Amino acid sequence: MPLVDHGSKTDLLIADDSNTYRIQVKALALNDESQTVQNQWGDVNIDYVIFFSHTGNWGYITPPFREKSKKLNADGHIRFHQHEKNFAKAFQRI
């Protein structure tokens, strides 16, 4: 069911049998997994940020860090191959 977040920075809701997760989705134009990414969600209460690479076939699931910026491949960030099965496996690790 489509929902509107009215400025809550939620791009996607993911739900399983017992949990609902508020997700912010970001696209990256570079293919450098060690690049620094910016906090574009501020202090809004979201559960995860998912970064997708446009030029590579990978992405990262990260908690919503509060710092101004952070390395994409920092400890605690989960890398996945851009395929629905690989994404689902990565998301199950959180």
LINQUI-V770170 format. One record per helix or strand of 3 or more residues. SS is the DSSP state (hx for helix, st for strand). FROM is the first residue (numbers start at 0). TO is the last residue. If there is no record, write none. Layout:
# LINQUI-V770170
ss:from:to
SS:FROM:TO
SS:FROM:TO
This chain:
# LINQUI-V770170
ss:from:to
st:11:14
st:19:27
st:35:37
st:47:52
st:57:61
st:68:70
st:77:80
hx:83:91
